[in-house]
Amino acid sequence: MTVLIIGGSGFLGTELVRQTVAAGQNPAATFHSRPGDQGGATWHRLDLRDPLRLEEVLDTVTPAAVINATSGGADWAATAEGCFRLAQAAAERGIRLVHVSSDAIFSGMRQGGYDEACLPDPLTPYGAAKAAAETAVRLLCPDAAVARTSLIIGNGRSEHEKLVHALAVGTRQGALFTDDIRCPVHVTDLAAALWEITRSEAAGVFHLAGPDALSRYELGELIARRDGLDAGRLPSARRSGTGLPGGLDVRLDSRATQQRLNTRLRGAREFLGGDRTSDTKP
């Protein structure tokens, strides 16, 4: 099965490409500014804001499935409109679509967390764009899979891990919030789960997050201890009252999704407790 990984040069995309190559396959992947470092993939430049280029890439690769692992940030044209065009093109060509979404679509005001049936109620432009993208995918591609995830961590390469290192050694100012709660997931677990979903015929909404709900400060402490840093040097603060937008306590409940998967989504306390590799298989 030919699969196109959109956003293949990003953090999650890189792991998706790595697992595919490790399994002896040659994936096609896209990049925005420069190709990824992973060999064994065929790279295509793509900006989702360019509809003609999107058509060219899909017609060149002729994939049976597409995994959209791009972020796009708060750029509405890329994150919302670009995903609308992708979903439309996939529907027209009969391509299976797996769309990666975010816990940013939720406000954090629901007690008990968010399961797969919860409707988006975003507070930020990024969350609104991701929610609009979800709507487009589900309307245009009823057989598609929408996979919501949380903070993605992985072997020192994630932005949060880099921030923790910089704060611990004093090369960056700032603080880790004690009241900003998420459910971190390891990038290798997340990629393996996405591949499992892609190779199946499963459709609908999936939650791919770890079972541990942690504050960004608690997560920082775990990262620091794993990497031999002084966790006591990490500055802490409360985000409430700062005026920063976005939900505070956003817990993705992934239990229903986990029951459908063979891939086990580990909690941060487990994967940051010394084991830097995943127990999942490509």
Summary of the structure (lengths in Angstrom):
residues: 282
radius of gyration: 18.3
end to end distance: 14.7
largest distance: 54.9
contacts: 966
relative contact order: 0.14
helix: 38%
strand: 17%
